[in-house]
Amino acid sequence: MAGLPASGSSSIRWPSRRKASGSGARERISSPVTAAGPRRIFTGFPAHLPGEAGRARHAGKVVALENRLCQCGFDCPAAPRRPLGLGVRTAGKKLHSRLLPAGGKADSMAYKLNKSGERREDVLSPKIRIGVESFRELRENNYCYIDKTKIFEELLCNDDAKVSLITRPRRFGKTLTMSMMQEFFDICKDSSDIFNDLYISKNVEVCQEWMNKYPVISISFKDIDGVDYLEAYDWCLCRIADVFEQNRYLIDSSKIYEENKERIISYIKKDITKNEVCESFLFLSKLLRKHWGKKVIILIDEYDVPLYRAEQNGFYDEMVIFIRKFLGSALKGNDNLEFAILTGCLRVAKESIFTGMNNFECYGISDIDFSDKFGFTDKEINSILKVTRLEDKKHIIKEWYDGYMFGDVNGIYCPWDVLKYVKRLKKSHLFFLNRFG
């Protein structure tokens, strides 16, 4: 190939390997570059160091960065790999190429080997992902998570309200909290593994009584939008149809009448009247109670987004009538309701949406209840900076992102802002480590 060294050229240094004779000597080998390019190029380090002796030889050195290696701890020629293009340097030496097993994914963590040649867990850096709204995804992928499960104790010990509205600003983890609640309560799930080692798992009494013991109806209106009422209403209809699709198993229930099974199919196909849409959660809660023999928990995330979009686009009056009827049928006088949680940025009091609801409470930013359950406290910020080894940046984060006060807790940080900044700091650190050593 033009522009590439010929076979045997000394300008290409290939991985050292043991001779087939097994004499233990190493030789430098060269090989022509194929049309597909070299599989990997190293300078001065063996492609494979077998056994504990090989690992101990490089004890204490950083051997991987945002990379998952084979089980031996080093680049194994037996595993097909693809280059990520960036090397790791320390003390001016290139130690290891950032290679990823084919079909694998980056660990997003750095680790060292101790004197025994094993990984030192005390220097593991957690994976930070921005905008993850699924609690199960966050836990199963071992992403950075601040334990907020103490909210269950406060929620379940609160006898003041059957319907609770919790209002917080945007990007304070409302949707993630609702996803966590669904995973905890939903009788159709097995969530013991993802709550293991979290605070709530130590409360055996609460877990035995509530974890995966109740049917749950969960919906989020956060993506509802439209230039007019019909488009926004169609978005709402799609979200409601998704909820019925999630409960499609009721069609096979021997405890539900055939005509109600046909109605479930009509909801899934969105072949229903406007009145049926407004009464959808009341109808579904009746079926769930009949099937499971237990009352239903209803979770509604970002209930106020349709009203906010409607106000922006000039169809507020039509939308507020629909939301009032929809919430009213599900939450007012519903004998099948165990309790309901709603979240949003604000309480729409002007239109009396919640008037007439028994045992209704609104917990805003000035209320003591749930004051430290949304956003990061100062103590939680310290724990994040400790595990990411960025304690020296605390004064910067405090100067820029400390300033919210919820209830009696002063010094609440916006999670999205903090994690975004921490992730940017980590990327900058990795860049300079790779480039300058």
VMD Tcl script that draws the C-alpha trace (Angstrom):
set ca {
  {0.00 0.00 0.00}
  {1.26 3.43 -0.87}
  {2.57 5.46 2.01}
  {2.83 2.48 4.36}
  {6.07 0.77 5.41}
  {7.02 -2.40 3.64}
  {7.20 -5.78 5.31}
  {10.06 -6.01 7.77}
  {10.39 -2.24 8.15}
  {11.86 -1.29 11.50}
  {9.66 1.80 11.72}
  {6.77 -0.26 13.07}
  {7.24 -1.76 16.52}
  {4.90 -4.64 17.20}
  {4.04 -6.31 20.53}
  {6.68 -8.51 22.06}
  {5.75 -12.17 22.23}
  {7.34 -15.34 23.50}
  {8.95 -17.56 20.93}
  {7.16 -20.74 20.05}
  {10.14 -22.65 21.34}
  {9.18 -21.67 24.88}
  {12.73 -20.59 25.75}
  {11.41 -17.58 27.62}
  {13.31 -15.10 25.45}
  {11.45 -12.26 23.80}
  {11.92 -10.90 20.35}
  {10.72 -7.84 18.48}
  {8.67 -8.81 15.45}
  {7.52 -6.81 12.47}
  {4.70 -7.55 10.10}
  {3.25 -5.85 7.02}
  {0.30 -3.53 7.53}
  {-2.80 -4.99 5.95}
  {-5.60 -3.08 4.25}
  {-7.54 -3.23 7.51}
  {-4.63 -1.63 9.36}
  {-2.70 -2.99 12.32}
  {-4.77 -4.70 14.99}
  {-2.90 -2.89 17.73}
  {0.41 -1.08 18.10}
  {2.40 -0.90 21.31}
  {5.87 0.37 22.08}
  {7.88 -1.43 24.70}
  {5.15 -3.39 26.52}
  {4.16 -7.02 26.03}
  {0.79 -7.80 24.52}
  {0.02 -10.26 27.28}
  {1.48 -10.80 30.72}
  {0.18 -14.13 32.04}
  {-0.32 -14.98 35.68}
  {0.31 -13.24 38.96}
  {3.98 -12.69 38.14}
  {3.06 -10.59 35.13}
  {0.57 -8.53 37.09}
  {2.94 -8.00 39.97}
  {5.59 -6.77 37.55}
  {3.53 -3.66 36.98}
  {2.18 -3.34 40.52}
  {1.04 0.14 41.49}
  {0.89 1.49 37.95}
  {-2.29 2.76 36.37}
  {-3.06 0.16 33.74}
  {-6.52 1.19 32.59}
  {-8.57 4.33 32.25}
  {-12.23 4.28 31.21}
  {-11.60 0.80 29.85}
  {-12.59 -2.76 30.53}
  {-9.75 -5.22 30.03}
  {-9.84 -8.98 29.95}
  {-9.90 -10.93 33.19}
  {-6.13 -11.16 33.37}
  {-5.94 -7.40 33.92}
  {-3.97 -6.60 30.76}
  {-4.51 -6.49 27.03}
  {-5.11 -10.08 26.02}
  {-4.47 -10.99 22.37}
  {-7.05 -13.75 22.68}
  {-9.88 -11.21 22.90}
  {-10.95 -9.30 19.75}
  {-10.52 -5.60 20.38}
  {-11.08 -2.23 18.84}
  {-8.96 0.86 19.59}
  {-10.35 3.90 21.34}
  {-7.45 5.97 20.13}
  {-6.06 7.46 23.32}
  {-3.17 6.18 25.39}
  {-2.56 6.48 29.11}
  {0.57 8.21 30.27}
  {2.15 8.48 33.66}
  {5.61 9.81 34.55}
  {6.16 10.47 30.85}
  {5.67 6.84 29.78}
  {2.88 5.36 27.77}
  {1.68 2.43 29.86}
  {-1.25 0.99 28.02}
  {-3.50 1.65 25.06}
  {-7.17 2.33 25.75}
  {-8.68 -0.74 24.19}
  {-12.19 -2.04 24.54}
  {-13.35 -5.63 24.02}
  {-15.53 -5.95 20.93}
  {-19.13 -5.38 21.96}
  {-18.08 -4.21 25.41}
  {-18.55 -0.82 27.03}
  {-16.31 1.54 28.93}
  {-16.17 1.26 32.70}
  {-15.53 4.99 33.12}
  {-13.20 4.30 36.02}
  {-9.50 4.23 36.75}
  {-7.90 1.64 38.94}
  {-4.46 0.62 40.21}
  {-2.88 -2.67 41.04}
  {-1.67 -3.26 44.57}
  {1.51 -5.12 45.49}
  {-0.29 -8.42 45.08}
  {-1.19 -7.56 41.53}
  {-4.91 -7.17 42.32}
  {-7.17 -4.22 41.73}
  {-7.38 -1.62 44.48}
  {-11.06 -0.87 44.99}
  {-10.34 2.17 47.15}
  {-9.39 4.22 44.08}
  {-12.39 3.28 41.97}
  {-14.14 6.32 40.55}
  {-17.91 6.05 40.00}
  {-19.49 6.39 36.59}
  {-21.38 9.65 36.29}
  {-24.28 9.86 33.85}
  {-26.30 13.02 33.32}
  {-30.04 12.86 32.79}
  {-30.67 9.20 33.71}
  {-34.33 9.09 34.77}
  {-34.73 5.34 35.25}
  {-33.85 4.21 38.76}
  {-33.33 0.62 37.63}
  {-30.97 1.67 34.84}
  {-29.01 3.82 37.25}
  {-28.59 1.04 39.81}
  {-27.98 -1.86 37.43}
  {-25.22 0.07 35.63}
  {-23.66 1.18 38.91}
  {-23.89 4.87 38.06}
  {-23.17 7.48 40.70}
  {-26.22 7.72 42.98}
  {-26.92 9.65 46.16}
  {-29.13 7.53 48.43}
  {-32.52 9.25 48.77}
  {-34.50 6.19 49.83}
  {-35.16 7.69 53.26}
  {-38.07 9.43 51.55}
  {-40.08 6.20 51.88}
  {-40.05 6.37 55.66}
  {-41.19 9.98 55.64}
  {-43.84 9.27 53.03}
  {-45.29 6.16 54.63}
  {-45.26 7.60 58.15}
  {-47.16 10.66 56.95}
  {-50.86 10.18 57.69}
  {-51.79 13.74 56.77}
  {-52.56 13.13 53.12}
  {-53.89 10.51 50.76}
  {-52.98 12.67 47.77}
  {-49.64 14.50 47.98}
  {-48.29 17.09 45.57}
  {-44.55 17.78 45.83}
  {-43.31 20.85 43.95}
  {-39.66 21.52 43.16}
  {-37.76 23.47 40.46}
  {-36.61 21.76 37.29}
  {-33.65 19.36 37.34}
  {-33.96 18.46 41.01}
  {-34.60 14.74 40.46}
  {-38.38 14.59 40.55}
  {-38.67 12.11 37.67}
  {-35.92 9.87 39.06}
  {-37.66 9.87 42.45}
  {-40.95 8.83 40.86}
  {-39.16 6.05 38.98}
  {-37.67 4.91 42.30}
  {-41.12 4.87 43.89}
  {-42.55 2.79 41.07}
  {-39.73 0.27 41.40}
  {-40.26 0.07 45.16}
  {-44.05 -0.32 45.27}
  {-44.95 -2.09 42.00}
  {-46.26 -5.60 42.61}
  {-45.27 -6.62 39.08}
  {-41.56 -6.05 39.77}
  {-38.86 -7.68 41.84}
  {-36.73 -4.80 43.08}
  {-34.89 -6.25 46.06}
  {-31.61 -6.33 44.14}
  {-31.60 -2.66 43.14}
  {-32.47 -1.49 46.67}
  {-29.89 -3.74 48.26}
  {-27.36 -1.81 50.41}
  {-29.47 1.38 50.27}
  {-30.88 3.00 53.41}
  {-34.43 1.68 53.04}
  {-33.22 -1.94 52.81}
  {-32.25 -1.74 56.49}
  {-35.85 -1.04 57.46}
  {-37.09 -4.62 57.27}
  {-40.59 -3.78 58.45}
  {-41.20 -1.21 55.70}
  {-39.74 -3.45 53.01}
  {-41.81 -6.45 54.04}
  {-45.03 -4.44 54.08}
  {-44.53 -2.22 51.03}
  {-41.80 -3.38 48.65}
  {-43.41 -4.81 45.49}
  {-46.71 -5.30 47.32}
  {-49.09 -2.91 45.50}
  {-50.30 -2.39 41.93}
  {-49.01 0.92 40.59}
  {-50.29 3.27 37.89}
  {-47.47 5.56 36.80}
  {-47.49 8.28 34.15}
  {-45.28 11.23 33.24}
  {-46.52 14.32 31.43}
  {-43.07 15.91 31.11}
  {-42.90 15.60 27.30}
  {-46.45 16.80 26.58}
  {-46.39 19.57 23.98}
  {-48.35 20.87 21.03}
  {-49.07 23.98 19.01}
  {-52.79 23.61 19.73}
  {-55.10 21.76 22.08}
  {-55.77 18.81 19.75}
  {-52.06 18.05 19.37}
  {-51.40 18.30 23.11}
  {-54.49 16.18 23.86}
  {-53.23 13.53 21.43}
  {-49.92 13.46 23.32}
  {-51.82 12.87 26.57}
  {-53.84 10.12 24.90}
  {-50.62 8.40 23.80}
  {-49.21 8.47 27.33}
  {-52.45 6.99 28.73}
  {-52.42 4.27 26.04}
  {-48.85 3.41 27.10}
  {-50.06 2.89 30.67}
  {-52.73 0.45 29.51}
  {-50.16 -1.33 27.35}
  {-48.02 -1.86 30.45}
  {-51.05 -3.49 32.10}
  {-52.01 -5.61 29.11}
  {-51.70 -8.74 31.27}
  {-55.15 -7.89 32.68}
  {-56.64 -9.16 29.41}
  {-55.71 -12.68 30.48}
  {-57.12 -12.30 33.99}
  {-59.91 -14.67 34.93}
  {-61.22 -12.10 37.43}
  {-62.13 -9.46 34.83}
  {-65.24 -9.46 32.66}
  {-64.91 -9.81 28.90}
  {-66.46 -6.39 28.18}
  {-63.81 -4.77 30.36}
  {-61.09 -6.68 28.52}
  {-62.44 -5.25 25.28}
  {-62.27 -1.76 26.78}
  {-58.62 -2.33 27.68}
  {-57.91 -3.12 24.03}
  {-59.78 0.05 23.01}
  {-57.57 2.12 25.33}
  {-54.44 0.55 23.87}
  {-55.66 1.31 20.34}
  {-56.69 4.85 21.43}
  {-60.19 4.14 20.12}
  {-62.01 5.86 22.99}
  {-64.11 8.92 23.69}
  {-62.93 12.01 25.56}
  {-64.96 11.07 28.62}
  {-63.34 7.63 28.64}
  {-59.93 9.33 28.53}
  {-60.82 11.48 31.52}
  {-61.95 8.40 33.49}
  {-59.10 6.16 32.34}
  {-57.23 5.91 35.66}
  {-60.44 5.38 37.62}
  {-61.33 2.49 35.30}
  {-57.83 1.00 35.42}
  {-57.61 1.23 39.22}
  {-60.87 -0.75 39.51}
  {-59.48 -3.51 37.28}
  {-56.16 -3.64 39.12}
  {-57.84 -3.92 42.48}
  {-60.12 -6.67 41.19}
  {-57.16 -8.61 39.79}
  {-54.72 -8.19 42.69}
  {-57.14 -7.72 45.57}
  {-55.26 -4.62 46.72}
  {-55.76 -0.89 46.38}
  {-53.72 1.04 43.84}
  {-50.90 3.58 44.14}
  {-51.01 6.34 41.50}
  {-47.87 8.27 40.52}
  {-48.18 11.31 38.23}
  {-44.95 13.04 37.28}
  {-44.85 16.66 36.04}
  {-48.61 17.05 36.15}
  {-48.34 20.79 35.36}
  {-46.38 20.57 32.08}
  {-49.52 20.33 29.86}
  {-50.87 23.48 31.55}
  {-47.57 25.32 31.12}
  {-47.39 24.43 27.41}
  {-51.03 25.38 26.96}
  {-50.42 28.78 28.56}
  {-47.52 29.36 26.16}
  {-49.49 28.38 23.05}
  {-52.86 29.94 23.84}
  {-55.14 27.00 24.68}
  {-54.96 27.07 28.48}
  {-58.73 27.12 29.05}
  {-59.32 23.88 27.14}
  {-56.38 22.09 28.75}
  {-57.23 23.04 32.33}
  {-60.73 21.59 31.89}
  {-59.27 18.29 30.69}
  {-56.66 18.10 33.49}
  {-59.29 18.92 36.13}
  {-61.56 16.11 34.91}
  {-58.69 13.64 34.50}
  {-57.22 14.21 37.97}
  {-60.63 14.53 39.59}
  {-61.86 11.13 38.40}
  {-58.64 9.38 39.46}
  {-58.07 11.08 42.82}
  {-61.42 12.33 44.14}
  {-63.59 9.71 45.81}
  {-61.73 6.78 44.25}
  {-62.33 3.89 46.64}
  {-59.63 1.85 44.90}
  {-56.88 4.34 45.73}
  {-54.30 3.56 48.43}
  {-52.54 6.90 47.94}
  {-51.27 9.14 45.15}
  {-48.10 11.17 44.61}
  {-47.90 14.04 42.13}
  {-44.85 16.12 41.25}
  {-44.51 19.39 39.40}
  {-42.77 22.73 39.37}
  {-45.73 24.63 40.84}
  {-49.20 24.29 42.25}
  {-51.95 25.50 39.96}
  {-54.29 26.89 42.61}
  {-56.09 29.49 40.54}
  {-58.25 26.99 38.66}
  {-59.18 24.91 41.75}
  {-57.93 21.68 40.17}
  {-57.56 20.04 43.56}
  {-60.63 21.50 45.23}
  {-62.77 18.87 46.91}
  {-60.02 16.27 47.24}
  {-60.05 14.56 50.60}
  {-56.75 14.43 52.47}
  {-54.84 16.52 49.91}
  {-51.54 18.18 50.84}
  {-49.09 20.25 48.84}
  {-45.42 20.23 49.88}
  {-43.60 23.17 48.36}
  {-40.11 24.59 48.76}
  {-41.08 26.42 51.95}
  {-42.39 23.29 53.72}
  {-40.25 21.25 56.10}
  {-41.57 17.92 54.76}
  {-39.27 16.28 52.19}
  {-36.97 19.33 52.44}
  {-33.74 17.33 51.93}
  {-35.14 14.62 49.63}
  {-34.71 16.58 46.40}
  {-31.35 18.10 45.51}
  {-27.95 17.51 47.13}
  {-27.16 18.60 50.66}
  {-23.73 19.86 51.68}
  {-22.89 16.48 53.21}
  {-23.87 14.68 50.01}
  {-21.71 17.03 47.95}
  {-18.75 16.15 50.15}
  {-19.32 12.44 49.53}
  {-19.46 12.98 45.75}
  {-16.24 14.97 45.75}
  {-14.55 12.37 47.94}
  {-15.25 9.41 45.67}
  {-14.30 11.44 42.58}
  {-11.16 12.77 44.34}
  {-12.13 16.39 43.68}
  {-12.27 17.66 47.26}
  {-10.16 20.67 46.30}
  {-13.03 21.95 44.10}
  {-15.53 22.21 46.94}
  {-15.16 26.00 47.31}
  {-15.86 26.50 43.59}
  {-18.98 24.31 43.65}
  {-20.23 26.03 46.80}
  {-19.68 29.47 45.28}
  {-21.51 28.67 42.06}
  {-24.22 26.14 42.94}
  {-25.05 26.56 46.64}
  {-28.00 28.86 47.19}
  {-31.31 26.98 47.45}
  {-33.21 26.71 50.70}
  {-35.98 24.12 51.02}
  {-37.94 24.18 54.25}
  {-35.49 24.31 57.13}
  {-32.52 23.04 55.08}
  {-30.18 25.76 53.87}
  {-27.59 24.95 51.24}
  {-29.31 22.70 48.69}
  {-27.48 22.13 45.40}
  {-29.06 21.43 42.02}
  {-28.05 17.83 41.13}
  {-27.91 18.42 37.38}
  {-25.58 21.42 37.73}
  {-23.23 19.70 40.17}
  {-22.94 16.42 38.27}
  {-22.42 18.28 35.00}
  {-19.56 20.24 36.54}
  {-17.99 17.19 38.20}
  {-18.13 15.23 34.96}
  {-16.48 18.10 33.10}
  {-13.72 18.23 35.70}
  {-13.14 14.49 35.35}
  {-12.92 14.78 31.55}
  {-10.41 17.61 31.85}
  {-8.36 15.55 34.30}
  {-8.35 12.54 31.99}
  {-7.34 14.69 29.01}
  {-4.31 16.21 30.71}
  {-3.34 12.87 32.24}
  {-3.32 11.28 28.79}
  {-1.65 14.17 27.02}
  {0.95 15.31 29.49}
  {1.36 12.42 31.93}
}
mol new
graphics top color blue
foreach p $ca { graphics top sphere $p radius 0.5 }
foreach p [lrange $ca 0 end-1] q [lrange $ca 1 end] { graphics top cylinder $p $q radius 0.2 }
display resetview
